[in-house]
Amino acid sequence: FLPESVTSLGTNSFSGCKQLQSIKIAAGNRYFSAVDGVVFDKEMTRLIFCGVYTKSKYEVPSTVTVICRYAFQYNDQLISIVIPNSVVTIEVRAFYKCTGLTSIVIPCSVTCIGEAAFEFC
């Protein structure tokens, strides 16, 4: 549970938390939101963390423009991801060690794919 007082999340804030079951964010938090355990900025334009998502397919919301660095790292449950045309940037190691990932379509809207974005997939 992230309280209202949290104003920033550093890179890899939840790295290696394999037993983490869910992430909830206080309704009054002005900086972050969560939908089904997936953490976004408040406007849902930046997908920050999706490590606890346990379904095999995930559809990135159409409000997202950036998939942040390490957002899906170590998510071995993920087999398929749908990225909408709203996304322009996939940051460094966004899908690092997503070993189950077998299907991804990168739309033409993406102009930047960070270093090692799909390393060890």
Sequence and secondary structure as in RCSB ss.txt:
>XXXX:A:sequence
FLPESVTSLGTNSFSGCKQLQSIKIAAGNRYFSAVDGVVFDKEMTRLIFCGVYTKSKYEVPSTVTVICRYAFQYN
DQLISIVIPNSVVTIEVRAFYKCTGLTSIVIPCSVTCIGEAAFEFC
>XXXX:A:secstr
 B TT     TTTTTT TT     B TT SSEEEETTEEEETTS EEEE TT  SSEEE  TT  EE TTTTTT 
TT  EEE  TT  EE TTTTTT TT  EEE  TT  EE TTTTTT 
